[in-house]
Amino acid sequence: MAFLHGEMRRIEETIRQREMGDAMSRWDFHININGQFLSCTLRDPLKSTGICILYLHGWGGDRETLGWLLDHLCAQGHHVLNFTQRGFDGSGGRRELSRWLPDAAAVVDYIASTTLEPWVFGLSTGGSLAIALSALQSEVRGCVALAPFASFPRLFADRPDHRATLEMTFSDLDASMAALNAEGAVREIAPRPLLLVHGDSDDVIPTDHSRLLYDKAGEPRRLRIMEGANHVFSNIRQSDLCELVSEWISKAV
């Protein structure tokens, strides 16, 4: 896997942000995974904890849905890397669900080859992917899953309308669903730490999915149901979620 760095853009952005007193630098680039170029953003802290958090987006394809939380984690000293899955905005290839897990695994392999410690963090489908990825990759040191679903069959049983949406998004849906079976994978994460967070006003994925995952997970584990929070946590105080996630990582290290 080759990383194509916009080095001059990175230097200019770092200088600009440090002049402004920001606690991080942020730069965009593409990674080449098996001939496909995927759009990425890397947030670099001024002072590093040695942790690199890989953020995984949901089926909507927006890697910056929780950009404010990623900024906060970087301000705490963590490197934060996110990328857009194939076929979504800025990334080449077709929208193939079968590539989500191996492409994310390739990025974890790269992080693990550096001096940084890989953690994974995902929202919605990305949360389910984070669980499956943590079970697959022993290099992952901790997992945060926000509003994940336990499995596609269980999700479609609860919300049949989602099947039609996802069939229009992914041509290989039926053949690829088993790879993102979070409830089958979650027990493999222990003894590495797992944080599950779900809003009790989530109208996309029922809160019971996180409760089920928590019941199947080993220790150390934590489940937090956030009162009033919607699927993407856009209707709560940002500081509440920022503090929850960053404090949990600090204690889990």
N, C-alpha and C positions, 0 to 999 in steps of 0.2 A: 504494500500500500504506500503510495507516494503522497506526501503532503505538499501542496503548492501554496507557499506563503507569500502574501503581499507585503514583503518586508519593508519597503519604503512607506507604504500606507501605515503599517504598524508603528514604525518609528515616529512618523508625523503625528499620529493619533496619541501615542504615549506622551510625547512632548507637550501637545496641546492640553491633555487632561492633567498632567502634572503641574503645568503652569496654572491651571484652574483650581488646583488643590484636590482633585478627585483621588479616591483611594484605589483606583484601578485603571488599567488600560483595556480597551476593547477593540478588536479587529476582526475583519471578515476575510475568509479565504475559502478555497475548495479542497476537498480531499478526493483522491482517486482510489476507488475501491473496485478492483476488477474491471477497470476500463470505464466506470461511470463516475462522473464528478458530482459530488454532493456538497451543497452549500453549508457553510459552518460559521459560527461565531465563537471566538475565544475571549473570555474575560480573564485578565491577568491581574492579580493583586500586587500592590507595591511591596508587601511583606507576606511571604508565603507560609502556610501551615504545612505544606507538603502534600496536600490533598487536591486531587483533580476530580470534580464532580461532572459526570456526563449526564446531561439532561435530555430526556426523550419525550417528544411531543405526542399528542393524540391523533385520532384519525382525521381531524380537521386540517392538519398539516402546518400549523403555525408554531414555530419553535420559540416564539417570543411571547406567548400568551401570559406566561408568568415572568416576564422580563424583569419586573420590579423585585421579585424574589431572588432571581439569579444575580441581580446587582447587589442585593443585600449579602448574599452568601460570598460573593467576591470581596465585598468590603470587609468581611470577617476574616479574610486571608486565604480563601479557597480559590483555586483556579476553577473556572466553570466553562465547559465546552458543550455546545449543543450543535446539532446538525439537522437538516431537513431531509426526510426520507425520500427515496427515489420517486420521481414523477411529480413531486409537489414543488412549490414555488422556489426557483433558483437551482433545483437539483435535476440532473439528467435521468434518463431511463423511464420505465413504465412504473405505474403504481402497483407494485407487487408486494402483497403482504408477506409472502414467503421470504423476502429479502430483509425484512425488518430485524429479525434476530441475528442473522449472520453479519449484516452490516454493522450493527451495534457492537457485536462481539469483536469485529475487526478494529473498531475504535478503542475498545477496552484493551485489546492486545497492544495497540500502540502506546496508550497511556502507561500500561504496565512495563513497557520496554524502557521508559524514562525513569527518572528518580522519583516520580510522583506516585501517590497511592490512589488507585481508582475507586470511586464510589459512584453509584448510579441513582438517578432520581427521575421519576416520570409522572406524567399527568394523564389520567384516563387510559386509553390504550397504551400510552407510554408508561403508565404505572404498572399495568399488567406485563408489559415488555420488560420493565426494570426487574420485576420478580423473576421472570423466566431467565433473564440474562444473568442475574445474580446466582441462580441455581446452576447455570451452565458454566460460568466463569469463576473459578476459585480465586482468581486475582482480585475480584471485587471485594472490597473490605466492608461495605455497608450499603443498605438499600432504603430509599424513601419512595413510597408509592402513594400518590394523591388520587383519590377517586378512581381506583382501579376496578375492573370487573374480574370475577373469579374465573370465568371461562366464557367463550362465545356461546355454547349451547345454553348455559345458564342465563346469560344476558338476553338471548333471543326468547327464552321462555318467559322472562320478566317483561321484556320490551320487544315484542315481535316487529314493531315498526323499524327497529334499527337494522334488521336484516336487509331490507330493501335499500336503505341508504348505503350500507357497506357493500352490497352487491354492485351498486353503481360506481363505487369508489375503487374496489379491487376485483379484477377479473378472476383472480385465483383464490377467492375467499374460502370456499368449501375445502379446497385441498390444503390450505395453510392454517386453518383455525387451531389445529392441535398443538402447533409450536408455541402458541401464546396461552397455554393452559396454566394460568397462575395458581389455581388451587391444587394442581398436581405437582407444581414445582416449589411452592412456598416452603414446604418442610425441609427442603435441601439447603436453605439459606443459613440456618443455625449451624454453628454458634456465632455467626456474624449478625450484627444488629439489623433489625427491621423496624421501620416506622411506617404506619398506615394512618392516613388522614382522610376523612370524608366529611362532607357537609350534610347536615340532616335535611337540607332543602334542595338536594341534588335531584333534578328532574330528568337526568340523562342516565345515570347508573345508580341503582338503589343502594342505599347505605348498607344493606345486609350483605353485599358482596365483600366489603371490607371486614365486616364482622366474621364472615365465614373464613376469610383468609387468615385473620387473626387467630381463630380457633385452631386452624390447621398448622400454624407456624410454631417453630420452637423458640426457645429463649436465646438471647434477649429480644423482646418484641414490645411494641407499644401501639395501641390504637387510640386515636383521638377523633371523636365526633364533634365537629364544630357547629355550634348552634347557629342556625339561619344561613349557613354558607351554601352557595349554589355550586354547580359542577366545577367551575373554574375559579371559585373563591374571589370573584370580582365584587361581591357585595358585602364584604366584611372589612374590618380595619386591616390594612396590609401588615401593619406591625405585629398583629397577633400571630399570623402565619409565619412571618419572618422570624420572630423570636422562638416560636415552637420548633421550627426546623433547625435553625442555627444552634440553639441550645442543646437540642437532642444530639446533633453531630458532635458538638464539643464534649458532651458527657460520654458519648460512645467511643470516642477515639482512645 
